[in-house]
Amino acid sequence: MNTSWLSVYLRRRVLCLLGLGFSSGLPLALTGSTLQAWMASEKVDIRLIGIFSLVGLPYTLKIVWAPLMDRFTPPWLGRRRGWILVTQLLLAGTILALGTFSPSRHLMFMGLLALSVAFLSASQDIVIDAYRADVLPDREKGAGAATSVVGYRLAMLTSGALALILSDHLPWRHVYGLMAAAMGACALFAFVSPEPPHPRGAVPASLREAVWMPLADYFKRSGAVEMLAFIMVFKLGDAIAGAMTTPFLLDIGFTRTEVGTVNKAFGLAATIVGTLAGGGIIARMGIHRSLWIFAFLQAVSNLGFTGLALLGHNYPAMVGAVAVENICGGLGTAAFLAFLMSLCDKRYTATQFALLSSLMAVTRVLAGAPTGFLVSSLGWPLFYAVSTLGALPGILLLPRFAPWKGPANSAAAD
């Protein structure tokens, strides 16, 4: 039976992921840009503000403790929802505590609290990622990925832009108190979300099994190492182009207000449209075929910035280039997250998804490093033209790891 584009989003397990995605995204800015703004407003040394970026380390190390969340089950709500509830309540309390201190007087203690928030947030990400992979059949994985991304982006706006606006009218402790209340309210989604089915033997019998077996299970697959390379390069072209978008737009004459309005706000809206459309298309076409189509769209979308670079300061062209790039990026993200979920064994989803998703983060960080040198050597038009070549490694590996007629395409007809 074919699934319509919209009906897949009306299913309880998909709708709940909007709230869980919001819960996952809310803490990020509270230990990042928003906390930096608070410290800057209290005249904290800029060098110390820079050092505070290290509180984000738990997000890169979550594979270390992910096996614990596969092995142990809290005494309420089940293995996945139980851990979601625990991390949400602890996050609400720790964010509230963070807001009761002052950066100018309690900087070290606030650093420890911020690190705790990041650790709990990374832990919540582990279990929500695992929940999403466990609860969704293949035909709904694209829609589930899309709703999660939408919720995540809305949460980042809330704890980022909205928090900064509120700080102009309220004391910082009240701003963090409101964010803590929002985090606590997210716990409602742990209660209304359905617990994924756990077949017999789905829970590792020992901690050793929880640590070792996810890796053994993954690497015994044919082409496991090459698959990791595919995961790292699939969105390489997007990562290269995205690293320079803001400097590019400013360099060709757009104001910070124009860049913020179009590239950030309008770009977010375009990304949401792309991810939601991607989820609907995946429900109809399957994961593998969607990956093929979206991979080519991602590559071609970079050429919009090549055209803008040739035109120069042209507002309609900027809006068009940003819209195309973000819509196509959203399509690709929905399909790729669905693909990663389909790779996970339900016994070890938390650990395996933490491994796979961390590789995506590595690509995003490393791909941006040489882009400034490329721009200096090539100029903006040629840089964006060359960035499309970043999509080629992923496209060339698609026949091996996501064949057009592969089994993941049959889900659309379930």
Secondary structure, 3 states (H helix, E strand, C coil): CCCCCCHHHHCHHHHHHHHHHHHHHHHHHHCCHHHHHHHHHCCCCHHHHHHHHHHHCHHHHHHHCHHHHHHCCCCCCCHHHHHHHHHHHHHHHHHHHHCCCCCCCCHHHHHHHHHHHHHHHHHHHHHHHHHHHHHCCHHHHHHHHHHHHHHHHHHHHHHHHHHHHHHCCCCHHHHHHHHHHHHHHCHHHHHHCCCCCCCCCCCCCCHHHHHHHHHHHHHCCCCHHHHHHHHHHCCHHHHHHHCCHHHHHHHCCCCHHHHHHHHHHHHHHHHHHHHHHHHHHHHHHCHHHHHHHHHHHHHHHCHHHHHHHHHCCCHHHHHHHHHHHHHHHHHHHHHHHHHHHHHCCCCCHHHHHHHHHHHHHHHHHHHHCCHHHHHHHHCHHHHHHHHHHHHHHHHHHHHHHCCCCCHHHHHHHC
